[in-house]
Amino acid sequence: MYKSTQEQARNCLSCDKPLKGRSDKKFCDDYCRNNFNNHLKGEEGPLVRSINKILRKNRKLLEALIQPDERTAKSLKGILIERGFDFRYFTNLFTNKKGFTYFFCYEYGYLLLEGEWVLIVKLKGA
């Protein structure tokens, strides 16, 4: 005989102990929730974690060069490299109607200009 949905035993996703309380509860406590989520992140592997670290750093460096009330800025490529920017890593590309390709790290992007200049942009609505 099957139990109704409300009567079915629910177990913690981390330690598998029976849960008490709210019907949408998934974990016994914060320790189990953190343990479960840390385990999921650990499955990504070191390569994915290191690439995500580079992408977050690139994004942060681009963000730092744009004034809060502005949507664009210019910088020398050498300044970005000096601060640790890695031009090999980006999240997506955008080619505008004029054929210029922008490289994005999430909502911040850049366009390589002539000489050693870089135009930094922030997506609208971001």
C-alpha positions as CSV (number, residue, x, y, z in Angstrom):
1,M,0.0,0.0,0.0
2,Y,1.3,3.4,-1.0
3,K,1.5,6.4,1.4
4,S,0.0,9.7,0.4
5,T,2.4,12.4,-0.6
6,Q,2.2,14.0,2.8
7,E,2.8,10.7,4.6
8,Q,5.8,9.6,2.5
9,A,9.1,9.6,4.4
10,R,11.4,12.4,3.2
11,N,15.1,12.0,3.8
12,C,17.9,14.5,4.0
13,L,19.7,14.7,0.6
14,S,23.1,14.7,2.4
15,C,22.9,12.2,5.3
16,D,19.6,10.4,4.4
17,K,18.1,10.8,7.8
18,P,14.3,11.3,8.0
19,L,13.2,15.0,7.7
20,K,10.7,16.7,10.0
21,G,9.0,20.0,9.4
22,R,8.1,21.8,6.2
23,S,7.1,19.7,3.2
24,D,9.7,21.4,1.0
25,K,12.6,20.8,3.4
26,K,15.6,19.0,1.8
27,F,18.2,19.0,4.5
28,C,18.4,18.3,8.3
29,D,20.4,21.5,9.0
30,D,22.9,24.0,7.5
31,Y,25.8,21.6,7.9
32,C,24.0,19.0,5.6
33,R,23.0,21.7,3.1
34,N,26.6,23.0,3.0
35,N,28.1,19.5,2.8
36,F,25.7,18.6,-0.1
37,N,26.5,21.8,-2.1
38,N,30.2,21.6,-1.5
39,H,30.2,18.0,-2.8
40,L,28.4,19.2,-6.0
41,K,30.9,21.9,-6.5
42,G,33.7,19.5,-6.0
43,E,32.5,17.4,-8.9
44,E,33.2,20.2,-11.3
45,G,36.9,19.3,-11.2
46,P,40.0,21.5,-10.9
47,L,40.0,22.5,-14.6
48,V,36.5,24.0,-14.5
49,R,37.2,25.7,-11.2
50,S,40.4,27.3,-12.4
51,I,38.8,28.5,-15.6
52,N,35.9,30.0,-13.7
53,K,38.4,31.8,-11.4
54,I,40.1,33.3,-14.5
55,L,36.7,34.4,-15.9
56,R,35.7,36.0,-12.6
57,K,39.0,37.8,-12.4
58,N,38.7,39.1,-16.0
59,R,35.2,40.4,-15.3
60,K,36.3,42.1,-12.1
61,L,39.2,43.8,-13.9
62,L,36.9,45.1,-16.7
63,E,34.4,46.3,-14.1
64,A,37.0,48.2,-12.2
65,L,38.0,50.2,-15.2
66,I,34.5,51.5,-16.0
67,Q,33.2,54.4,-13.8
68,P,29.9,53.5,-12.1
69,D,27.9,56.1,-14.1
70,E,29.5,55.2,-17.5
71,R,29.0,52.3,-20.0
72,T,32.4,52.5,-21.7
73,A,36.0,53.2,-20.9
74,K,39.4,52.9,-22.7
75,S,42.5,51.3,-21.3
76,L,45.9,50.3,-22.6
77,K,46.1,46.5,-23.1
78,G,49.3,46.5,-21.1
79,I,47.5,47.8,-18.0
80,L,45.0,44.9,-18.2
81,I,47.9,42.4,-18.6
82,E,49.8,44.0,-15.7
83,R,46.8,43.5,-13.5
84,G,46.5,39.9,-14.4
85,F,43.9,39.9,-17.2
86,D,44.0,36.8,-19.4
87,F,42.9,37.5,-23.0
88,R,42.6,33.8,-23.8
89,Y,39.4,33.4,-21.6
90,F,36.0,35.0,-22.3
91,T,32.4,33.8,-22.0
92,N,31.0,34.9,-25.4
93,L,31.6,36.9,-28.5
94,F,29.5,39.6,-30.2
95,T,30.0,40.9,-33.7
96,N,28.3,44.2,-34.4
97,K,26.9,45.4,-37.7
98,K,30.2,47.0,-38.6
99,G,32.0,43.7,-38.2
100,F,33.8,44.5,-35.0
101,T,34.1,41.5,-32.6
102,Y,33.6,42.2,-28.9
103,F,34.9,39.6,-26.3
104,F,32.7,39.4,-23.2
105,C,33.3,38.2,-19.6
106,Y,29.7,38.0,-18.6
107,E,28.2,41.5,-18.9
108,Y,31.5,43.3,-19.4
109,G,33.2,43.2,-22.8
110,Y,36.1,44.6,-24.7
111,L,37.1,45.5,-28.2
112,L,40.7,45.5,-29.3
113,L,41.4,48.8,-30.9
114,E,44.4,50.0,-33.1
115,G,47.6,50.3,-31.3
116,E,47.6,49.0,-27.7
117,W,44.1,50.4,-26.8
118,V,41.1,48.4,-25.6
119,L,37.5,49.7,-25.5
120,I,35.7,48.3,-22.5
121,V,31.9,48.2,-22.5
122,K,29.1,47.1,-20.2
123,L,25.9,45.5,-21.6
124,K,22.7,47.6,-21.4
125,G,20.4,46.5,-18.7
126,A,23.2,44.8,-16.7
